[in-house]
Amino acid sequence: MGMGDYMGKVEIDERGRLTLPSKIREKLLIQPGDKLTIKINPDNSINIKKSPSKKEIFDELVGCITTPLEEKLTPELIKSIWTKNQ
């Protein structure tokens, strides 16, 4: 077993769904509607990772881009700068 915390077992239901135990959801701050990314490893184990929300991605980008005249950054402005520099 890996080096992470052992958080319990889950069972797959008849429709292929699994329920994450509340301890895991609380530790990862997972809320209803959050997206998760699943990666299959070469040893047939899986990694499940919480995907960042659009707001989390935007919040992380703020400060990384400088704009002339100290314009207030908006998602639209970031997108226009990004596409202009591609």
PDB file of N, CA, C and O in Angstrom:
ATOM      1  N   MET A   1       0.842  -1.184   0.000  1.00  0.00           N
ATOM      2  CA  MET A   1       0.000   0.000   0.000  1.00  0.00           C
ATOM      3  C   MET A   1       0.884   1.242   0.000  1.00  0.00           C
ATOM      4  O   MET A   1       2.015   1.193   0.484  1.00  0.00           O
ATOM      5  N   GLY A   2       0.384   2.359  -0.537  1.00  0.00           N
ATOM      6  CA  GLY A   2       1.159   3.583  -0.669  1.00  0.00           C
ATOM      7  C   GLY A   2       1.405   4.269   0.660  1.00  0.00           C
ATOM      8  O   GLY A   2       1.097   3.741   1.729  1.00  0.00           O
ATOM      9  N   MET A   3       1.965   5.451   0.561  1.00  0.00           N
ATOM     10  CA  MET A   3       2.360   6.187   1.752  1.00  0.00           C
ATOM     11  C   MET A   3       1.243   7.061   2.307  1.00  0.00           C
ATOM     12  O   MET A   3       1.423   7.668   3.362  1.00  0.00           O
ATOM     13  N   GLY A   4       0.087   7.148   1.632  1.00  0.00           N
ATOM     14  CA  GLY A   4      -0.986   8.020   2.081  1.00  0.00           C
ATOM     15  C   GLY A   4      -1.729   7.468   3.286  1.00  0.00           C
ATOM     16  O   GLY A   4      -1.482   6.349   3.735  1.00  0.00           O
ATOM     17  N   ASP A   5      -2.648   8.281   3.800  1.00  0.00           N
ATOM     18  CA  ASP A   5      -3.478   7.859   4.920  1.00  0.00           C
ATOM     19  C   ASP A   5      -4.472   6.809   4.460  1.00  0.00           C
ATOM     20  O   ASP A   5      -5.055   6.939   3.384  1.00  0.00           O
ATOM     21  N   TYR A   6      -4.672   5.768   5.262  1.00  0.00           N
ATOM     22  CA  TYR A   6      -5.706   4.776   4.970  1.00  0.00           C
ATOM     23  C   TYR A   6      -7.031   5.371   5.410  1.00  0.00           C
ATOM     24  O   TYR A   6      -7.201   5.714   6.580  1.00  0.00           O
ATOM     25  N   MET A   7      -7.968   5.497   4.485  1.00  0.00           N
ATOM     26  CA  MET A   7      -9.222   6.179   4.775  1.00  0.00           C
ATOM     27  C   MET A   7     -10.425   5.253   4.720  1.00  0.00           C
ATOM     28  O   MET A   7     -11.550   5.739   4.839  1.00  0.00           O
ATOM     29  N   GLY A   8     -10.256   3.948   4.546  1.00  0.00           N
ATOM     30  CA  GLY A   8     -11.386   3.037   4.531  1.00  0.00           C
ATOM     31  C   GLY A   8     -11.597   2.415   3.170  1.00  0.00           C
ATOM     32  O   GLY A   8     -10.830   2.642   2.233  1.00  0.00           O
ATOM     33  N   LYS A   9     -12.651   1.628   3.080  1.00  0.00           N
ATOM     34  CA  LYS A   9     -12.999   0.946   1.834  1.00  0.00           C
ATOM     35  C   LYS A   9     -14.325   1.482   1.322  1.00  0.00           C
ATOM     36  O   LYS A   9     -15.157   1.975   2.083  1.00  0.00           O
ATOM     37  N   VAL A  10     -14.499   1.370   0.007  1.00  0.00           N
ATOM     38  CA  VAL A  10     -15.773   1.739  -0.607  1.00  0.00           C
ATOM     39  C   VAL A  10     -16.261   0.555  -1.424  1.00  0.00           C
ATOM     40  O   VAL A  10     -15.480  -0.309  -1.823  1.00  0.00           O
ATOM     41  N   GLU A  11     -17.553   0.531  -1.662  1.00  0.00           N
ATOM     42  CA  GLU A  11     -18.155  -0.545  -2.441  1.00  0.00           C
ATOM     43  C   GLU A  11     -18.809   0.049  -3.677  1.00  0.00           C
ATOM     44  O   GLU A  11     -19.439   1.105  -3.613  1.00  0.00           O
ATOM     45  N   ILE A  12     -18.653  -0.636  -4.795  1.00  0.00           N
ATOM     46  CA  ILE A  12     -19.269  -0.211  -6.047  1.00  0.00           C
ATOM     47  C   ILE A  12     -20.698  -0.754  -6.080  1.00  0.00           C
ATOM     48  O   ILE A  12     -20.916  -1.940  -5.828  1.00  0.00           O
ATOM     49  N   ASP A  13     -21.672   0.107  -6.389  1.00  0.00           N
ATOM     50  CA  ASP A  13     -23.052  -0.385  -6.456  1.00  0.00           C
ATOM     51  C   ASP A  13     -23.354  -0.980  -7.828  1.00  0.00           C
ATOM     52  O   ASP A  13     -22.482  -1.013  -8.695  1.00  0.00           O
ATOM     53  N   GLU A  14     -24.562  -1.442  -8.025  1.00  0.00           N
ATOM     54  CA  GLU A  14     -24.931  -2.142  -9.263  1.00  0.00           C
ATOM     55  C   GLU A  14     -24.852  -1.242 -10.504  1.00  0.00           C
ATOM     56  O   GLU A  14     -24.804  -1.748 -11.625  1.00  0.00           O
ATOM     57  N   ARG A  15     -24.837   0.063 -10.320  1.00  0.00           N
ATOM     58  CA  ARG A  15     -24.730   0.988 -11.452  1.00  0.00           C
ATOM     59  C   ARG A  15     -23.297   1.486 -11.650  1.00  0.00           C
ATOM     60  O   ARG A  15     -23.056   2.380 -12.461  1.00  0.00           O
ATOM     61  N   GLY A  16     -22.340   0.905 -10.903  1.00  0.00           N
ATOM     62  CA  GLY A  16     -20.944   1.282 -11.061  1.00  0.00           C
ATOM     63  C   GLY A  16     -20.534   2.504 -10.258  1.00  0.00           C
ATOM     64  O   GLY A  16     -19.437   3.025 -10.460  1.00  0.00           O
ATOM     65  N   ARG A  17     -21.374   2.973  -9.361  1.00  0.00           N
ATOM     66  CA  ARG A  17     -21.072   4.167  -8.579  1.00  0.00           C
ATOM     67  C   ARG A  17     -20.406   3.789  -7.260  1.00  0.00           C
ATOM     68  O   ARG A  17     -20.606   2.696  -6.729  1.00  0.00           O
ATOM     69  N   LEU A  18     -19.619   4.714  -6.754  1.00  0.00           N
ATOM     70  CA  LEU A  18     -19.061   4.532  -5.419  1.00  0.00           C
ATOM     71  C   LEU A  18     -19.362   5.786  -4.610  1.00  0.00           C
ATOM     72  O   LEU A  18     -19.537   6.872  -5.161  1.00  0.00           O
ATOM     73  N   THR A  19     -19.417   5.617  -3.311  1.00  0.00           N
ATOM     74  CA  THR A  19     -19.647   6.736  -2.420  1.00  0.00           C
ATOM     75  C   THR A  19     -18.385   6.960  -1.608  1.00  0.00           C
ATOM     76  O   THR A  19     -17.883   6.041  -0.961  1.00  0.00           O
ATOM     77  N   LEU A  20     -17.873   8.181  -1.643  1.00  0.00           N
ATOM     78  CA  LEU A  20     -16.689   8.491  -0.854  1.00  0.00           C
ATOM     79  C   LEU A  20     -17.101   8.679   0.600  1.00  0.00           C
ATOM     80  O   LEU A  20     -18.057   9.401   0.884  1.00  0.00           O
ATOM     81  N   PRO A  21     -16.395   8.040   1.516  1.00  0.00           N
ATOM     82  CA  PRO A  21     -16.714   8.227   2.933  1.00  0.00           C
ATOM     83  C   PRO A  21     -16.604   9.693   3.345  1.00  0.00           C
ATOM     84  O   PRO A  21     -15.825  10.454   2.771  1.00  0.00           O
ATOM     85  N   SER A  22     -17.383  10.072   4.330  1.00  0.00           N
ATOM     86  CA  SER A  22     -17.410  11.472   4.765  1.00  0.00           C
ATOM     87  C   SER A  22     -16.039  11.955   5.218  1.00  0.00           C
ATOM     88  O   SER A  22     -15.714  13.125   5.019  1.00  0.00           O
ATOM     89  N   LYS A  23     -15.219  11.085   5.824  1.00  0.00           N
ATOM     90  CA  LYS A  23     -13.873  11.492   6.251  1.00  0.00           C
ATOM     91  C   LYS A  23     -13.052  11.986   5.059  1.00  0.00           C
ATOM     92  O   LYS A  23     -12.312  12.964   5.167  1.00  0.00           O
ATOM     93  N   ILE A  24     -13.190  11.301   3.922  1.00  0.00           N
ATOM     94  CA  ILE A  24     -12.444  11.689   2.721  1.00  0.00           C
ATOM     95  C   ILE A  24     -12.988  12.997   2.170  1.00  0.00           C
ATOM     96  O   ILE A  24     -12.225  13.904   1.836  1.00  0.00           O
ATOM     97  N   ARG A  25     -14.322  13.093   2.075  1.00  0.00           N
ATOM     98  CA  ARG A  25     -14.930  14.320   1.545  1.00  0.00           C
ATOM     99  C   ARG A  25     -14.556  15.523   2.402  1.00  0.00           C
ATOM    100  O   ARG A  25     -14.275  16.597   1.872  1.00  0.00           O
ATOM    101  N   GLU A  26     -14.550  15.354   3.704  1.00  0.00           N
ATOM    102  CA  GLU A  26     -14.195  16.459   4.595  1.00  0.00           C
ATOM    103  C   GLU A  26     -12.729  16.843   4.449  1.00  0.00           C
ATOM    104  O   GLU A  26     -12.400  18.028   4.382  1.00  0.00           O
ATOM    105  N   LYS A  27     -11.847  15.848   4.400  1.00  0.00           N
ATOM    106  CA  LYS A  27     -10.407  16.116   4.295  1.00  0.00           C
ATOM    107  C   LYS A  27     -10.071  16.851   3.001  1.00  0.00           C
ATOM    108  O   LYS A  27      -9.220  17.740   3.000  1.00  0.00           O
ATOM    109  N   LEU A  28     -10.738  16.485   1.889  1.00  0.00           N
ATOM    110  CA  LEU A  28     -10.464  17.096   0.586  1.00  0.00           C
ATOM    111  C   LEU A  28     -11.394  18.260   0.259  1.00  0.00           C
ATOM    112  O   LEU A  28     -11.318  18.833  -0.828  1.00  0.00           O
ATOM    113  N   LEU A  29     -12.280  18.612   1.208  1.00  0.00           N
ATOM    114  CA  LEU A  29     -13.244  19.707   1.009  1.00  0.00           C
ATOM    115  C   LEU A  29     -14.086  19.482  -0.241  1.00  0.00           C
ATOM    116  O   LEU A  29     -14.347  20.417  -0.998  1.00  0.00           O
ATOM    117  N   ILE A  30     -14.511  18.233  -0.454  1.00  0.00           N
ATOM    118  CA  ILE A  30     -15.331  17.887  -1.614  1.00  0.00           C
ATOM    119  C   ILE A  30     -16.793  18.174  -1.297  1.00  0.00           C
ATOM    120  O   ILE A  30     -17.330  17.715  -0.289  1.00  0.00           O
ATOM    121  N   GLN A  31     -17.422  18.939  -2.175  1.00  0.00           N
ATOM    122  CA  GLN A  31     -18.824  19.318  -2.040  1.00  0.00           C
ATOM    123  C   GLN A  31     -19.631  18.715  -3.188  1.00  0.00           C
ATOM    124  O   GLN A  31     -19.062  18.388  -4.230  1.00  0.00           O
ATOM    125  N   PRO A  32     -20.941  18.564  -3.018  1.00  0.00           N
ATOM    126  CA  PRO A  32     -21.767  18.086  -4.131  1.00  0.00           C
ATOM    127  C   PRO A  32     -21.560  18.966  -5.365  1.00  0.00           C
ATOM    128  O   PRO A  32     -21.561  20.193  -5.272  1.00  0.00           O
ATOM    129  N   GLY A  33     -21.385  18.324  -6.512  1.00  0.00           N
ATOM    130  CA  GLY A  33     -21.167  19.049  -7.766  1.00  0.00           C
ATOM    131  C   GLY A  33     -19.701  19.224  -8.119  1.00  0.00           C
ATOM    132  O   GLY A  33     -19.391  19.578  -9.257  1.00  0.00           O
ATOM    133  N   ASP A  34     -18.780  18.988  -7.175  1.00  0.00           N
ATOM    134  CA  ASP A  34     -17.352  19.085  -7.481  1.00  0.00           C
ATOM    135  C   ASP A  34     -16.976  18.021  -8.499  1.00  0.00           C
ATOM    136  O   ASP A  34     -17.598  16.961  -8.564  1.00  0.00           O
ATOM    137  N   LYS A  35     -15.959  18.310  -9.289  1.00  0.00           N
ATOM    138  CA  LYS A  35     -15.453  17.375 -10.297  1.00  0.00           C
ATOM    139  C   LYS A  35     -14.215  16.675  -9.754  1.00  0.00           C
ATOM    140  O   LYS A  35     -13.408  17.280  -9.049  1.00  0.00           O
ATOM    141  N   LEU A  36     -14.072  15.396 -10.087  1.00  0.00           N
ATOM    142  CA  LEU A  36     -12.906  14.615  -9.707  1.00  0.00           C
ATOM    143  C   LEU A  36     -12.249  14.080 -10.965  1.00  0.00           C
ATOM    144  O   LEU A  36     -12.927  13.789 -11.950  1.00  0.00           O
ATOM    145  N   THR A  37     -10.931  13.951 -10.935  1.00  0.00           N
ATOM    146  CA  THR A  37     -10.168  13.381 -12.034  1.00  0.00           C
ATOM    147  C   THR A  37      -9.659  12.020 -11.590  1.00  0.00           C
ATOM    148  O   THR A  37      -9.115  11.885 -10.494  1.00  0.00           O
ATOM    149  N   ILE A  38      -9.833  11.005 -12.440  1.00  0.00           N
ATOM    150  CA  ILE A  38      -9.387   9.654 -12.118  1.00  0.00           C
ATOM    151  C   ILE A  38      -8.262   9.278 -13.075  1.00  0.00           C
ATOM    152  O   ILE A  38      -8.389   9.430 -14.290  1.00  0.00           O
ATOM    153  N   LYS A  39      -7.157   8.785 -12.510  1.00  0.00           N
ATOM    154  CA  LYS A  39      -6.008   8.359 -13.299  1.00  0.00           C
ATOM    155  C   LYS A  39      -5.766   6.879 -13.006  1.00  0.00           C
ATOM    156  O   LYS A  39      -5.718   6.465 -11.848  1.00  0.00           O
ATOM    157  N   ILE A  40      -5.612   6.087 -14.074  1.00  0.00           N
ATOM    158  CA  ILE A  40      -5.271   4.669 -13.923  1.00  0.00           C
ATOM    159  C   ILE A  40      -3.754   4.544 -14.024  1.00  0.00           C
ATOM    160  O   ILE A  40      -3.153   4.981 -15.006  1.00  0.00           O
ATOM    161  N   ASN A  41      -3.146   3.953 -13.017  1.00  0.00           N
ATOM    162  CA  ASN A  41      -1.696   3.761 -12.966  1.00  0.00           C
ATOM    163  C   ASN A  41      -1.318   2.448 -13.638  1.00  0.00           C
ATOM    164  O   ASN A  41      -2.162   1.566 -13.802  1.00  0.00           O
ATOM    165  N   PRO A  42      -0.044   2.315 -14.032  1.00  0.00           N
ATOM    166  CA  PRO A  42       0.408   1.073 -14.689  1.00  0.00           C
ATOM    167  C   PRO A  42       0.157  -0.190 -13.865  1.00  0.00           C
ATOM    168  O   PRO A  42       0.004  -1.275 -14.427  1.00  0.00           O
ATOM    169  N   ASP A  43       0.114  -0.058 -12.537  1.00  0.00           N
ATOM    170  CA  ASP A  43      -0.109  -1.234 -11.690  1.00  0.00           C
ATOM    171  C   ASP A  43      -1.603  -1.500 -11.431  1.00  0.00           C
ATOM    172  O   ASP A  43      -1.956  -2.247 -10.518  1.00  0.00           O
ATOM    173  N   ASN A  44      -2.469  -0.885 -12.239  1.00  0.00           N
ATOM    174  CA  ASN A  44      -3.927  -1.001 -12.140  1.00  0.00           C
ATOM    175  C   ASN A  44      -4.512  -0.390 -10.875  1.00  0.00           C
ATOM    176  O   ASN A  44      -5.669  -0.655 -10.549  1.00  0.00           O
ATOM    177  N   SER A  45      -3.745   0.418 -10.157  1.00  0.00           N
ATOM    178  CA  SER A  45      -4.319   1.193  -9.065  1.00  0.00           C
ATOM    179  C   SER A  45      -4.857   2.484  -9.673  1.00  0.00           C
ATOM    180  O   SER A  45      -4.512   2.838 -10.800  1.00  0.00           O
ATOM    181  N   ILE A  46      -5.689   3.169  -8.934  1.00  0.00           N
ATOM    182  CA  ILE A  46      -6.228   4.430  -9.436  1.00  0.00           C
ATOM    183  C   ILE A  46      -5.917   5.551  -8.459  1.00  0.00           C
ATOM    184  O   ILE A  46      -5.798   5.338  -7.252  1.00  0.00           O
ATOM    185  N   ASN A  47      -5.791   6.746  -9.009  1.00  0.00           N
ATOM    186  CA  ASN A  47      -5.671   7.967  -8.222  1.00  0.00           C
ATOM    187  C   ASN A  47      -6.924   8.776  -8.513  1.00  0.00           C
ATOM    188  O   ASN A  47      -7.309   8.938  -9.671  1.00  0.00           O
ATOM    189  N   ILE A  48      -7.549   9.274  -7.482  1.00  0.00           N
ATOM    190  CA  ILE A  48      -8.693  10.170  -7.641  1.00  0.00           C
ATOM    191  C   ILE A  48      -8.283  11.499  -7.038  1.00  0.00           C
ATOM    192  O   ILE A  48      -7.863  11.575  -5.883  1.00  0.00           O
ATOM    193  N   LYS A  49      -8.412  12.545  -7.841  1.00  0.00           N
ATOM    194  CA  LYS A  49      -7.964  13.865  -7.413  1.00  0.00           C
ATOM    195  C   LYS A  49      -9.087  14.866  -7.631  1.00  0.00           C
ATOM    196  O   LYS A  49      -9.771  14.825  -8.653  1.00  0.00           O
ATOM    197  N   LYS A  50      -9.274  15.755  -6.682  1.00  0.00           N
ATOM    198  CA  LYS A  50     -10.268  16.810  -6.837  1.00  0.00           C
ATOM    199  C   LYS A  50      -9.780  17.779  -7.905  1.00  0.00           C
ATOM    200  O   LYS A  50      -8.657  18.278  -7.831  1.00  0.00           O
ATOM    201  N   SER A  51     -10.621  18.044  -8.895  1.00  0.00           N
ATOM    202  CA  SER A  51     -10.278  18.994  -9.952  1.00  0.00           C
ATOM    203  C   SER A  51     -10.552  20.402  -9.449  1.00  0.00           C
ATOM    204  O   SER A  51     -11.548  20.628  -8.762  1.00  0.00           O
ATOM    205  N   PRO A  52      -9.684  21.353  -9.781  1.00  0.00           N
ATOM    206  CA  PRO A  52      -9.946  22.721  -9.333  1.00  0.00           C
ATOM    207  C   PRO A  52     -11.150  23.312 -10.063  1.00  0.00           C
ATOM    208  O   PRO A  52     -11.386  23.021 -11.236  1.00  0.00           O
ATOM    209  N   SER A  53     -11.898  24.135  -9.358  1.00  0.00           N
ATOM    210  CA  SER A  53     -13.033  24.819  -9.968  1.00  0.00           C
ATOM    211  C   SER A  53     -12.510  25.962 -10.841  1.00  0.00           C
ATOM    212  O   SER A  53     -11.340  26.333 -10.749  1.00  0.00           O
ATOM    213  N   LYS A  54     -13.379  26.515 -11.685  1.00  0.00           N
ATOM    214  CA  LYS A  54     -12.982  27.653 -12.516  1.00  0.00           C
ATOM    215  C   LYS A  54     -12.559  28.823 -11.631  1.00  0.00           C
ATOM    216  O   LYS A  54     -11.610  29.536 -11.957  1.00  0.00           O
ATOM    217  N   LYS A  55     -13.258  29.023 -10.514  1.00  0.00           N
ATOM    218  CA  LYS A  55     -12.913  30.109  -9.594  1.00  0.00           C
ATOM    219  C   LYS A  55     -11.532  29.878  -8.987  1.00  0.00           C
ATOM    220  O   LYS A  55     -10.744  30.817  -8.878  1.00  0.00           O
ATOM    221  N   GLU A  56     -11.228  28.639  -8.589  1.00  0.00           N
ATOM    222  CA  GLU A  56      -9.908  28.351  -8.024  1.00  0.00           C
ATOM    223  C   GLU A  56      -8.801  28.590  -9.050  1.00  0.00           C
ATOM    224  O   GLU A  56      -7.741  29.119  -8.713  1.00  0.00           O
ATOM    225  N   ILE A  57      -9.048  28.200 -10.299  1.00  0.00           N
ATOM    226  CA  ILE A  57      -8.065  28.430 -11.361  1.00  0.00           C
ATOM    227  C   ILE A  57      -7.878  29.933 -11.571  1.00  0.00           C
ATOM    228  O   ILE A  57      -6.748  30.411 -11.665  1.00  0.00           O
ATOM    229  N   PHE A  58      -8.987  30.679 -11.646  1.00  0.00           N
ATOM    230  CA  PHE A  58      -8.924  32.124 -11.846  1.00  0.00           C
ATOM    231  C   PHE A  58      -8.181  32.791 -10.690  1.00  0.00           C
ATOM    232  O   PHE A  58      -7.318  33.641 -10.909  1.00  0.00           O
ATOM    233  N   ASP A  59      -8.521  32.401  -9.448  1.00  0.00           N
ATOM    234  CA  ASP A  59      -7.876  33.001  -8.278  1.00  0.00           C
ATOM    235  C   ASP A  59      -6.370  32.768  -8.300  1.00  0.00           C
ATOM    236  O   ASP A  59      -5.602  33.630  -7.873  1.00  0.00           O
ATOM    237  N   GLU A  60      -5.944  31.604  -8.796  1.00  0.00           N
ATOM    238  CA  GLU A  60      -4.514  31.306  -8.860  1.00  0.00           C
ATOM    239  C   GLU A  60      -3.829  32.125  -9.957  1.00  0.00           C
ATOM    240  O   GLU A  60      -2.648  32.452  -9.834  1.00  0.00           O
ATOM    241  N   LEU A  61      -4.551  32.458 -11.021  1.00  0.00           N
ATOM    242  CA  LEU A  61      -3.963  33.233 -12.115  1.00  0.00           C
ATOM    243  C   LEU A  61      -3.832  34.715 -11.786  1.00  0.00           C
ATOM    244  O   LEU A  61      -2.970  35.400 -12.336  1.00  0.00           O
ATOM    245  N   VAL A  62      -4.685  35.214 -10.892  1.00  0.00           N
ATOM    246  CA  VAL A  62      -4.644  36.632 -10.552  1.00  0.00           C
ATOM    247  C   VAL A  62      -3.266  36.950  -9.990  1.00  0.00           C
ATOM    248  O   VAL A  62      -2.791  36.277  -9.075  1.00  0.00           O
ATOM    249  N   GLY A  63      -2.640  37.954 -10.526  1.00  0.00           N
ATOM    250  CA  GLY A  63      -1.300  38.335 -10.108  1.00  0.00           C
ATOM    251  C   GLY A  63      -0.219  37.789 -11.024  1.00  0.00           C
ATOM    252  O   GLY A  63       0.903  38.296 -11.023  1.00  0.00           O
ATOM    253  N   CYS A  64      -0.537  36.761 -11.808  1.00  0.00           N
ATOM    254  CA  CYS A  64       0.442  36.189 -12.736  1.00  0.00           C
ATOM    255  C   CYS A  64       0.511  36.982 -14.026  1.00  0.00           C
ATOM    256  O   CYS A  64       1.503  36.909 -14.753  1.00  0.00           O
ATOM    257  N   ILE A  65      -0.528  37.731 -14.312  1.00  0.00           N
ATOM    258  CA  ILE A  65      -0.601  38.475 -15.570  1.00  0.00           C
ATOM    259  C   ILE A  65      -0.611  39.965 -15.239  1.00  0.00           C
ATOM    260  O   ILE A  65      -1.407  40.418 -14.416  1.00  0.00           O
ATOM    261  N   THR A  66       0.266  40.715 -15.873  1.00  0.00           N
ATOM    262  CA  THR A  66       0.240  42.163 -15.695  1.00  0.00           C
ATOM    263  C   THR A  66      -0.435  42.780 -16.910  1.00  0.00           C
ATOM    264  O   THR A  66      -0.289  42.300 -18.034  1.00  0.00           O
ATOM    265  N   THR A  67      -1.156  43.824 -16.668  1.00  0.00           N
ATOM    266  CA  THR A  67      -1.881  44.490 -17.751  1.00  0.00           C
ATOM    267  C   THR A  67      -1.503  45.968 -17.751  1.00  0.00           C
ATOM    268  O   THR A  67      -1.200  46.542 -16.704  1.00  0.00           O
ATOM    269  N   PRO A  68      -1.522  46.572 -18.926  1.00  0.00           N
ATOM    270  CA  PRO A  68      -1.243  48.006 -18.977  1.00  0.00           C
ATOM    271  C   PRO A  68      -2.337  48.792 -18.262  1.00  0.00           C
ATOM    272  O   PRO A  68      -3.493  48.372 -18.216  1.00  0.00           O
ATOM    273  N   LEU A  69      -1.960  49.918 -17.715  1.00  0.00           N
ATOM    274  CA  LEU A  69      -2.895  50.836 -17.064  1.00  0.00           C
ATOM    275  C   LEU A  69      -3.594  50.221 -15.847  1.00  0.00           C
ATOM    276  O   LEU A  69      -4.633  50.715 -15.410  1.00  0.00           O
ATOM    277  N   GLU A  70      -3.026  49.150 -15.307  1.00  0.00           N
ATOM    278  CA  GLU A  70      -3.600  48.522 -14.107  1.00  0.00           C
ATOM    279  C   GLU A  70      -5.093  48.227 -14.256  1.00  0.00           C
ATOM    280  O   GLU A  70      -5.882  48.472 -13.343  1.00  0.00           O
ATOM    281  N   GLU A  71      -5.465  47.698 -15.420  1.00  0.00           N
ATOM    282  CA  GLU A  71      -6.854  47.315 -15.643  1.00  0.00           C
ATOM    283  C   GLU A  71      -7.274  46.262 -14.626  1.00  0.00           C
ATOM    284  O   GLU A  71      -6.464  45.438 -14.201  1.00  0.00           O
ATOM    285  N   LYS A  72      -8.537  46.295 -14.241  1.00  0.00           N
ATOM    286  CA  LYS A  72      -9.055  45.265 -13.346  1.00  0.00           C
ATOM    287  C   LYS A  72      -9.179  43.960 -14.133  1.00  0.00           C
ATOM    288  O   LYS A  72      -9.823  43.913 -15.181  1.00  0.00           O
ATOM    289  N   LEU A  73      -8.550  42.897 -13.609  1.00  0.00           N
ATOM    290  CA  LEU A  73      -8.585  41.613 -14.302  1.00  0.00           C
ATOM    291  C   LEU A  73      -9.960  40.973 -14.190  1.00  0.00           C
ATOM    292  O   LEU A  73     -10.544  40.903 -13.109  1.00  0.00           O
ATOM    293  N   THR A  74     -10.454  40.516 -15.303  1.00  0.00           N
ATOM    294  CA  THR A  74     -11.697  39.749 -15.362  1.00  0.00           C
ATOM    295  C   THR A  74     -11.392  38.477 -16.146  1.00  0.00           C
ATOM    296  O   THR A  74     -10.395  38.429 -16.867  1.00  0.00           O
ATOM    297  N   PRO A  75     -12.224  37.450 -16.025  1.00  0.00           N
ATOM    298  CA  PRO A  75     -11.982  36.247 -16.835  1.00  0.00           C
ATOM    299  C   PRO A  75     -11.909  36.564 -18.332  1.00  0.00           C
ATOM    300  O   PRO A  75     -11.114  35.958 -19.051  1.00  0.00           O
ATOM    301  N   GLU A  76     -12.727  37.504 -18.805  1.00  0.00           N
ATOM    302  CA  GLU A  76     -12.737  37.855 -20.223  1.00  0.00           C
ATOM    303  C   GLU A  76     -11.417  38.512 -20.634  1.00  0.00           C
ATOM    304  O   GLU A  76     -10.884  38.227 -21.706  1.00  0.00           O
ATOM    305  N   LEU A  77     -10.892  39.396 -19.771  1.00  0.00           N
ATOM    306  CA  LEU A  77      -9.626  40.066 -20.080  1.00  0.00           C
ATOM    307  C   LEU A  77      -8.481  39.061 -20.094  1.00  0.00           C
ATOM    308  O   LEU A  77      -7.620  39.111 -20.973  1.00  0.00           O
ATOM    309  N   ILE A  78      -8.466  38.144 -19.120  1.00  0.00           N
ATOM    310  CA  ILE A  78      -7.424  37.115 -19.094  1.00  0.00           C
ATOM    311  C   ILE A  78      -7.488  36.270 -20.359  1.00  0.00           C
ATOM    312  O   ILE A  78      -6.454  35.956 -20.949  1.00  0.00           O
ATOM    313  N   LYS A  79      -8.694  35.900 -20.778  1.00  0.00           N
ATOM    314  CA  LYS A  79      -8.843  35.090 -21.991  1.00  0.00           C
ATOM    315  C   LYS A  79      -8.339  35.865 -23.213  1.00  0.00           C
ATOM    316  O   LYS A  79      -7.687  35.284 -24.081  1.00  0.00           O
ATOM    317  N   SER A  80      -8.630  37.156 -23.291  1.00  0.00           N
ATOM    318  CA  SER A  80      -8.190  37.932 -24.455  1.00  0.00           C
ATOM    319  C   SER A  80      -6.665  38.064 -24.472  1.00  0.00           C
ATOM    320  O   SER A  80      -6.048  37.996 -25.535  1.00  0.00           O
ATOM    321  N   ILE A  81      -6.056  38.252 -23.297  1.00  0.00           N
ATOM    322  CA  ILE A  81      -4.594  38.339 -23.215  1.00  0.00           C
ATOM    323  C   ILE A  81      -3.990  36.993 -23.594  1.00  0.00           C
ATOM    324  O   ILE A  81      -3.017  36.932 -24.345  1.00  0.00           O
ATOM    325  N   TRP A  82      -4.563  35.931 -23.080  1.00  0.00           N
ATOM    326  CA  TRP A  82      -4.052  34.568 -23.330  1.00  0.00           C
ATOM    327  C   TRP A  82      -4.077  34.259 -24.830  1.00  0.00           C
ATOM    328  O   TRP A  82      -3.082  33.803 -25.394  1.00  0.00           O
ATOM    329  N   THR A  83      -5.235  34.513 -25.475  1.00  0.00           N
ATOM    330  CA  THR A  83      -5.356  34.182 -26.895  1.00  0.00           C
ATOM    331  C   THR A  83      -4.480  35.083 -27.749  1.00  0.00           C
ATOM    332  O   THR A  83      -3.996  34.650 -28.795  1.00  0.00           O
ATOM    333  N   LYS A  84      -4.267  36.317 -27.335  1.00  0.00           N
ATOM    334  CA  LYS A  84      -3.414  37.250 -28.070  1.00  0.00           C
ATOM    335  C   LYS A  84      -1.960  36.799 -28.036  1.00  0.00           C
ATOM    336  O   LYS A  84      -1.223  37.006 -29.000  1.00  0.00           O
ATOM    337  N   ASN A  85      -1.542  36.183 -26.931  1.00  0.00           N
ATOM    338  CA  ASN A  85      -0.137  35.767 -26.757  1.00  0.00           C
ATOM    339  C   ASN A  85       0.142  34.338 -27.211  1.00  0.00           C
ATOM    340  O   ASN A  85       1.260  33.854 -27.037  1.00  0.00           O
ATOM    341  N   GLN A  86      -0.817  33.666 -27.774  1.00  0.00           N
ATOM    342  CA  GLN A  86      -0.613  32.274 -28.201  1.00  0.00           C
ATOM    343  C   GLN A  86       0.020  32.193 -29.552  1.00  0.00           C
ATOM    344  O   GLN A  86       0.259  31.097 -30.058  1.00  0.00           O
TER     345      GLN A  86
END
